Amino acid sequence: MEEAFARAVDDGLKLTKRLVLPDGGHLPPPRPPQGMDRDDPAAAHSAWLHHLLPAGPMAYAVVVDPGSVDSPDVPSYQPHVYGRLDPPALIPLQMREADLRVDCAAAGCAAAEVSLRVRWWLHCVTRSRACPCRIVLPMGHQGSILGAEVTVGKKSYNTHVIDTEDNSAVKISMPESGGLLKQEWFSLTIPQVGGGEDIFATIRWSQKLLYHNGRFTVEVPFRFPPFVNPLPKVFMKKEKIQLTVNTGVSKEVILQGTSHPLKEKGRQGEKLSFLHEAAVENWSTKDFTFTFTVYSGDLSGGVLVQPSTLRDYDDRDMFCLFLLPGNNANRKVFRKAVVYIVDTSASMQGKPLDSVKNAMSIALSNLIEGDVFNIIAFNDELRSFSSCLEQVNDRTIENAIEWMNINFVARGGIDIVHPLSEAMNFLSNSHDALPQIYLVTDGSVDDERNICHTMKTQLMNRGSKSPRISTFGLGSYCNHYFLRILASIGKGHYAAAFDTGSIEVRMAQWFQKASSTIVSNISIDGIKHIQDFEVDSEYIPDISAKYPLCVSGRYHGKLPETLIAKGQLADMSEISIELKVQHVKDIPLDKVLAKQQMDLLTAKAWLLENKELERKVVKLSIQNSLPSEYTRMVLLQTSLDKIDPAQQAKNKPTKKSSQDERSAMPLRGMTLGFGDVAATRENLTEGFGDIKAPEKFEIFEKAVGCCSRAADCFCCMCFIKACGKLNDQCVIVFTQACAAIACLGCFECCSELCCGGPN
């Protein structure tokens, strides 16, 4: 998908040679990125295509007719162009305005809501013509779209979340108009935009903050190529970035760095605000990043509370309990007894399995003396590195990596329950080490609910020494809700990668988070007398040294001023952490936590097959404009009867047509689904967005369809011998087939059958 997209952009840039500048000149050709290897043409071309992928919000003209490409303001004589482009070319549109707003909720929430107001113009299509325009938005870490509003001329387009069971909500009368191109690329297609028209867009999304060594970082894709810069003499480019940070705790915030020259505008309690506003010669060439720390010398935390609202799906008040690992370098990490379970079914062939192997090698190298481990490779069968848990030393790690190189071979089907049971047996005598299971898979199986129920019973029977189960999903064919609920039952961590390029990085983060436990068996004192106190996750997970812990939930009644979190340290001593309860007004907990709550509720609804929980997800989804498995996001098109130019500049149409005049276009790929058992059985590899299905020889398939007796014959002469008759369609198709594949090497057999031997 990425390569096809980049090639379409490359074709579009070639078309821009037809554009004429106001002074009669032409646009300069786009320059290749610095550092490109000119001695290796293949590598240089690959780097050039990667350079054309969007690294910030972009809009493209979707050009089918190359003859429509011309400057709308300076039309010129253009030679006539015959033919149509299939697939269409994508011409990046020039950007006139960009206004970025980032609201960070730190502490345990560790999330940001991002809003972008941007203005593009269709600079590459003559005013007498129109074309579709595609908006592509790369979102940040674990990004989720919250909504988009687009105004073009006398039409406006708005995303809207509707219940899949409510057929009266809107009428789907138009084809699909975008969705997720990949997991963190959101796309919208505006059907027809006239040459020279402006596109006003406001797009909102949420994303998680990164955390490393006590530092929080928000990182927003905000890089723009030089060919989206309008001429400086014609348009003044104004760049504006607003940032707010609300820590939710009365601790000192220390600024660590920023990518853009922000100025502090004010501090009010736990809330800080910053601003960058300037006229720029060129748009930003680097992502917007902002790094800060919330001072905490040791383990600390708090509880944020927000009352329920009238439109809330639940009438109970909401809480967010967070624990920060702090910067105590002397805090010990638990010794580990680890079993790695890796899917080696046929669908893992190629880069997915190679990437998993590389990530596994790094994870093994990070084990320390005193840890014990084993590896299980599974498909239809099980293969174990050892018959018992092995002590960590240089020799065993080297042997384990060598064993993976030999045994990590993609073949066969998939069976998850047996490797999990085998891992539980390995960890039955882990003694004073913390037992952990890491499950990596790209497929779904029929008995996933039974697996969850069985594991829950076994873990409860083992008590505080039960193994932690962490899960990692690869691609879109595995059931990510099964993996999420299994990790929740096992007090572990869930993560995923949806394209092969991100597997190693995501797995490395997952291993670090799950293997750095500093406090286990967390419990909360002071809640015995609170009515209906409920945590969204099945259990409270352990505290990792690599990431804050955040659990949300609901309750009735009144919380005390402080709660006490208790847990067990690596030296088996107990620790108590005082959590101050704070009622917040400036942090919209319902919106910040909505995605996390929806995912956990959906996983519970799937496991229990509970319709009441499904309806809760629907209400939460519609309330927060987040698509779910039981709702869908559509793009509503509305004609504007009257537009005030001053309001249009703010992307606020003043008068809209009636509800009946709206047209709805569904957005695809907005949800994960509940796995694909059929695709897993067939070992399909297209579950990764960047792996194509094996190409089929369509001409031959059509030919086979016209005569079943010749199904195993590839050339037209052999076909005559096998079939005895030949219609006109067969003649055309088989002639093309023979020319295309040179009869797949069967000239010799053809000559023997028809001509008595080769000439």
N, C-alpha and C positions, 0 to 999 in steps of 0.2 A: 504493500500500500504506500509506504513512504517513498519508494523508488518511483512508482508510477506518478505520485503527486509531484515529486521534484522534476520529473521529465516533462510534465505538463507545464510547470512554471518555466522551465528552460525553453520550451516551445513558445510560451507567451512572451518571454523577453526577446526572442528572435523577431517576433512580430512587431515589437515596439520600434524597430528600425524604420517603420513606415511613418512614425510620428514626426511632425515638424514643429520646431520651437518658434516663438513669436518673432525672433530675429531671422528666421528663415533657415536656421541650422537644424541639426538632428540631435536627439538625445545621445549622449555618449554611451557606448556599450558598458554593461556592468563589469566591474573588475573582479577577477578571481581573488579569493581570500589569500592573505599573506601566508607564506610557509608552504604553499602548494608545491608538491614535488613535480617539477617539469620533466624530470628524467624518466618518470614512470607515467605514461599517458593514462593507463587504466586507473591507477591510484589517484591521479590528478582529476580525472573525470568523476570518480566516486566522491572525492572531497568537494568538488564543485556542486554535485547534486545534493550532498548533505548541507552545503551552504545555502541552498535554495529552500530548505524546509523552514517553516515559520518558527521563529524563536521569540515572538511577541505577537500581539493581536494584529492580524493582517486581513485585508480584503482583496479579492481577486475578481477580475472580469472573466466570466466563463465564455470563451469565444469559440463558436462553431463555424461562423462564416468569417474568414480572414479579410474579406473585402470590407467589413464594417469597421476595421481598425483605422482610425484617423484621428487627428487632433480636433476636438469639438470647437475650439476657439479659433484655430488657424487652419481651416480646411485647405487641402492642397490637392493637386492632381496626383492621383495614384493609379498605377497600372492595374488593370482588372485581374483579379485572382479567381481561378476556377477551382471548384471542388469545395468540400466541407471537411472540417477537422473531426476525426473520430479516433481516439478520445479528444474532447475539447482542450484547447490551450488555456492556461491560467495566466493572466497578466496582473501582476501586483499593482494595486491602486495606490496613488499618492495620498498621503495623509496630511490634513490641514491642522487638526487640533488633537491634543491628547491630555486628558485630565484623569489622573490615577489617585484613588483614595484607598488606603489600607487601614483597617481597624483590627488591631491585635488584642486578643484576650489571652494573656499569658497564664501563669500559675499552672494548674493541672489541665486546663482546657487546651492550652497550646494550639490555638487555632486563629485564623485570620479571615475576615470577610473583606473581599476586594471588590471595588466598583470602578469601572472604567467608562469614561465618556470620551468618545472619539468621533472624528469627522473625516470621512474620505470623500473623494470625488472621482467620478468616472471620466478620467482624463484621456482615455485611449479609444473611445468609440465616437464616431461622428454623431452630431446632434439629431440627425434624421433616423438614427437606428437605436436599438435597445438590446440589451443582453442580460442574462442572469448574473448576479454577483454573489460570490461565496465569501462569507466571513469565517475565519478560522481563528480560534482562541486556544493557545497552549496554556493550560492551567498549571499551577504550582503543585507541590507535593500533596498527593492524595486529594486532588482538586475535585469539587463537585459543583456543577452549574446551579445557580440559584434563579436565574432569569435573564432575559434579554428583551430590549425594546429597540426597534429600528424604525426610523421614519425616512421615507423617500418620496419627495414630491407630495402628492395628495393621498398617500397610502401609509399606513402604519402597520407594523408587525410586532406582536407580543407573544412571548412564550406563556403557556398556561398548562397547569397540571390538572388532569381530569381523572375521574374514576373509570376504570375499564368496564365496569358493570353498568355505568350510567350512560345509556345510549342517547339520552336527551340533552346531555351537556353541550356538545357541539356536533356539528355534522361534518364528517371527514369527506370533503369534496375535491381535494387536490392531492397530487402525489407527494411522496416523502420529500422533505425539505431540509435534510441535514441530520444532525445528531452527533454521536461520538465517532470521529474518524479513527481514533485509538483511545485508550482509556483516559488520557488527560488532554485530548484535543477535542474541543467542542466546535461544531460547525453549523452554520445557518446558510441557506441559499435563498436570496431574495429573487423572486421569479423574473421580473423585468424592470431594469433600470435604464432610463434614457441617457444617451451620451451627454456628458457635461453636468449631470445631476449630482447633488451632494447626498451622501448617506450619513445620517446622524444615528449613532448607536450608543446605547447604554447597556453594559453587560456586567452582571454580578456573579461572583462565584466564591466559594469558601475553600480553604486549603489548610493543611496542618503546618504548624511551625516545626522546624528542624531543631534538634537538641543534641549538643555535643559538649562534654566536659563542663557542664553547668551553664552553657550558653544557649540562649534561644535565638533562632534566626528565621526571619521571614524572607522568602526568596520568590519574587514574582517575575515570570518571563517578560522582559521588556526591552528586547533587542530588535532593532530595525535595520534592514539593509539600506544602502545608500540610494537605491532606485525607488524608494518610497518618498524621498524628499522632493517637494515641489521646488520650482525655481525660486531662489531667495528674493529676487527682485519683484516677483509677482505676489508671493504670499509670505506673511510673517508667521513663523512657526512658534507657538507658545506652549511650553511644556510646564505642567503643574502636577506636583505630587504632594499629597497630604497623608500624614501618618499619625495615628493615635495608638498608644500602648496603655492598656489597662491591666495592671498586674493582679488586682483583686486582693493583694496582701500589703500590709503596711511595712514593707521592707525596702531598702535602698535599691534603686535601679541604676546599674552602671552601664553606660553606653560603650560598646566595643568597636563599632565601626559601621559605616554606611557607604553604599556605592555612589550615591548622589549627594550634592551639597545641601543637606537639610539644615534648617534653622529651628531651634527650639522656640515654640510660641507660648508655651505655658505648662504649668504643673498644678494640678488640683487633686490633692490626696494621692491616690494610687494611679491617677490618669495623667499621661504626658502627651503633648501634641507637638508635631513638627510640620514644617512647610518648606517646599521648594517650588519657586515660580520664577520662570525666566524665559525670555525670547532666545531661541537657540538657532544656530546655523544649520545643524543637522539633528535628526532625532536620535534618541539614546542608542548607544551601541553596546550596552551592557545591561544585564538583568538588574532589577532593583532589589537590593539586599539591605537588611538592617539587622544588626546583631546586638544583643544586650544580655545582661545577667541580672537575676534577682538575687541579691545577696543572701546566701544561706551557707553558713559554715558547716552545718551538719544536717541530718534529717529534719525536715520540717514540713508543715502542711497547713491545711485549713479546710473549712467547709463554706461554700458559697450557696446562698439560699435565695430563691425567687418565688413569689406567690404565683399561683395559677391564674390564668387570664380567662376572660369570658369565652374566648374562642379556642381555648385549650382542649385537647382531646381527652385530658384527664383532669378531674377537679382537685386532685391532690397537689400540694406544693412541690416544687422541684428543688433538688439539691445536687451539688457537684462537690465531691470529696476528692481532694488532691494531696499527694505526698511528693515532695521534692527530694531527690537523693542527696543533694548537697555536694560540697567539695572536699569532704574528708578523705584524703588519700590513704589514710590508715585503716579505713573501713574494709574489712575482709569480705571477699566473695566466697560463696559456698563452694566446697569441693563438689565435683560433679561425677555422677555415674550416668553416662550418656549412651543411648542407642539411636543411631541414625537410620531411618527407614527411607529408602530412595526407590521411587518408581522407575523401572527400566523396561517398561512395555514398549512395543514397536512405535507408538506415537511419539516417543521421546527422542527419536533418532535425529542425528545431526547436531545442530547448535544447541538446542535445549539441554540435551544430556551432557554435552561438552561443558556448557556453562555451569551446570549443577556440579559436575566433577571438579571444576576449578574452584567454585565456592566451597565445596566440601574439603578440598585440600587445604585451603586457608583456615577453615574452621578447625580442622584437625591440628594444624600447626599452632593454633592459639590455645590448645589445651595445655595445662600445666602439670608438673609433677604432682602426683597425688590423685589426679583424676583417673577414671577408668572409662572404657568405651567399647563399643562394638558397632558393626555396620551390617545392615540387612539390605540386600538388593532384591526387589520383588517384581514379578510379573505374574505369569501362571504358576511359577515356582518360587521358592525361597533359596537364597544363597547367603550364607553368613560369613563374615570375615573370620570369626573365631567361634568356638563352641562355648565360650564364656567371655566375661568382661576382661579386657586386657588393660594392664597398667600402661600409663602414658610414659614413653621415653622415646628417644630419637629413633631407635630401631623399630619399635612397633608402629610409629607414625609413618616411617619410610615404607614398611611392609604394607600398611593399610593403603597408602597411596598407590603402590604398585598393584595391590589387589583390585583397587577400583579401576585402574587402567585395563585390567584383564577382564573383569566381571561386569563392568558397566557397559553392557552391550544391549542396544534397544531391540527387543524381540518379544513376541508373545502378547498375552492379554494382561489383565489386571485383577488382583485380588487383595483387598486391603485388610480384611479382618484377621487373616492368618499372620501376617507380619506384625500387626499390633499385639496379638496374643503372644507371639514369640518374644517380642520386646518386653512385655510385662513379665514373662518368665525369667528373662535375663536379669531384670531389675528386682527380682524378689528378695535378693540378699545384698542390697546396696549399703547396708550398715549406716555409717555416719555421713555418707555423701548424699547430696540431693539428687534423687533419680529423675532423669529427664528423657523424654522421647521427642525426636524431631521427625515429623512425617512430611515428605515432599512427594507430590503427585500432580499429574495433569489430567486425571480421568475421574469418571463417576462409576459407581457400582449400585446394584439394586438394593442392597441391604444396609444402606447408610443409617437409616433411623435405628435399626436394630443394633448397629455398631455403637451408636451414641448411648443407647440405653444399657447395653452390656458394659461398656467402659465406665459409665457412671456408677453402676453397681459395684464393679471391681475396685474403683478408686475409693468409694465410700467404705468398703470393707477394709481397706488398707490404712485408713485414717490419715494422720498428719504425714506419714511417710509414703503416701501415694505418689506415683510418678507424675511429674508435670508433662503435659502433652502440648507441644507447639506444632502448628501446621502451616504449610506453605503451599499455596495453589499456583499452578502454572497454566496460563492460557484460559480460555473461556469454556472448555468442555468439562472441567471439574466443577463440582457443586461447592461454590465458595461459602454458602451458608452452612453446609455440613461441616466444612473445615473450621468455620468461625465458631460454631456451637461446640464442636469437639474440643477446640482450644479453650473455650470458656469453661466447659466441664472439667478440663484438665488443669485449670489455673495457669495456662500457658499463654502463648502469644500467636496470633494469626498474622500472616502477611501474604502478598501475592505479587506476581509479575505477569503482565499480559502481552509483552513482546519480548523477543529473545535478547534484545540489546540491554534490557534492564535486569535480567535475571541475577547476574553476579553481584551487582550493587545492592539490590533489594535483599538477596539472601544474606549478604555480609551484614547488613543492618539488622536483619532478623536474628541471626546467630548471636551478634553482640548483645542485643537487647535481652534475649532469652537466656543467655549463658552467664549473665553478670548479676545474679541474684544476691542481694545483700540482706534482705529481710523476707522471711517466709511466714506462712500461716497467719495472715493479717486478720484481725478481728476488731470490731468497734464496740467499745463500752459506752454506756449511757443511752442506749436506744431501746432498752427493754420495755419502757413505758410509752414509747411512741407508737401511735396507731398506724397500721398499714405501712410500716417502713419497708421499702422494697428497693433492692439494687437491680439495675437493668441487666447486668451480667449474672451468670449462674453463680459465680463465686468471686471474691475479691482476689485478684492475682497477686503474685509476689512483687516486691519492690526491686527494680533493676537499677544498677548504678548508671545505666546508659540512657534512661528516659524517665520522666515523671510518671507517676501513677495517677490515673483519673478514673473515678467511677461515679456514675450518675444514678439517680433514682427518684422516687416519689415517697411522700409521707403525709399523714394527717396529724394535726396537732401543733405543738410548739417544741422546737428543739431547745435544749439547754444552751447556755452561753459557750460551753466548751464540750467537746467530745474527746475521748481517748482512743487512739489507735494502738493496739498491742501486736507484737510480732516476735519472731525468733531470729536471732542473729546467727552468723556462721559458727560462732563458738558455743552455740546451744543456749546462750543466755537470752533472757527476755528483754525487750525494749518497749517503752511506752512513749508515745508522741502526743503532745497536747495539740488539739485542733480547735482553733477559735472559729466559732460560727459567725458568719458575717452576711447580713442582708444586703444584696447588691441592687443598684438601680441602673448603673451605667453599662453593665455587661448584660446583653440579652441572652441569658443562659439557654432559653428555649431554642433560639436560632443557632447558637454556637454548638449545642449538643445534639441538634436534631438529626444529623447524619448518623452519628454514633448510635443514638437511640433507635433509629429506624432499622439499621443493620442488625442490631441485637434482637429487636422485636420480630423482625422478619425471620431470623434464624429460629427463634422460639416457635413462631407460628408454623414454620415448616416442620420442625421436629414434632410438635404436638398435634399438627393438623388442626389447628384451632382457628375457627372463623372469627371469633371475637377479637383475637390478637390481630388478625388480618385487617379488620375494620379499624382498629387503633392505628395501624400503619397507614391506612388510607387517609384517615383524618390528619395524622402528623404530616404526611406527604403533601396534602393539599394546603394545609395551614402554612407550611414553610416553602412551598413551591419547589419541592425536591421530588423528582420522579422515583417511584418505587416499583416493586414487582407486581403491585396490584393497582397501580395507576400508570398513566402515560403522559408524556409531555408533548404538546402540540404547539404549532406556530399559528396564531390567529392573524389573519389579514383583515384590516378594517379600512374602508374608504373614508377619507376625511372630507366633510362637506365644506369646511371653512378653516383656514389656517392663518393664524396671526404670525407674521414673519418673526417677530420678537420671540414668540413662544416656540416657533419651529427651531430657532437657534438653540433653544434649551431642550429640544427633543420632547416638547409637551404640546401635543395637538389639543386644540381648544374644543372641538366639536366632533363627535363621532357619529357614524351612521348607526342604524338600528341593529339589534342582535342578529336579525335575519340576514343582513347583508355580509356577515362575517364568513370567511372561508378558513377552514382549518387544515393544516398540513402536518402530518405526524412526523416526529423526529425519531430516528432509528438508533438502536444500540445504546439506549440510555440506562439499561439495567443489565444485570449479569445472568438472570435466569437461575434455574436450580440444577444445572448440569445437563449433560447430554450423554445418557448411557449408550444410546445407539451409536453415536460417533466414537465413543470409547471402545465399544466392542469391535468396531471396524478399524480401530487404530488410525483414525484420521489425524492429520497433522495441522489442519488449518485453524485449530483452536488458538494459535498464535497469530496476531494480526499481521505479522510481517513474513509469514511462510505461506507460499502459494500452493494450491492443490496441484498435483501432477497434471501436466497438460495432456489432453487427450487428442487423438487424431480424428477430428470431427468428420472430415470428408469420408474416411473409411467407415466410420460408424454409420453414416447415412447410407453408404453403399451396401453395407451388410444388411441394413433394414429392407432393401428392395429385393433381396433374394436370400433366404435363410440357408439354402443348400451351399452357398458359397461363403459361409460365415468364416471359414478358415483359409480363404484364398485372398491374396493381396494384389494380384495383377490381373489385368483385364483378359489376357489370353487364357490364363488358368481358370478364370471365372467362366469363360465360354465352355471349356471342357467340363467343368463341374456342373454348370447349370443347363447348358444346351440352348439357351436363348438369352437375348440381350435387348432390353428396351432402351429408349433414347436416354432416359435418366441415368441408367447404369453406364452407358457409354461415356457420358460427360463426366460423371463422378469418378469412374475408374481411370479414365485418362488423366484427370487431375491428380488422382491418388498416385498413379505410377510416376508422373512427372515430379511430384512433391517428394516422394520417398525413394525414388529410383528403384521402385518395386521391392524395397527392403532386401535387396540382394537376391531376389528370386528370378532374375533374368535366366539363370541357368536352368532352373526347373521349368520355366515357361518354354524355353527353347526345346527342351527334351520332350515336353508334352505336345507342343504344337508344331515344331519345325524339325524335329528329329535330332536335335542337338544344337549346341552353340555354333554360330558362324565365326 
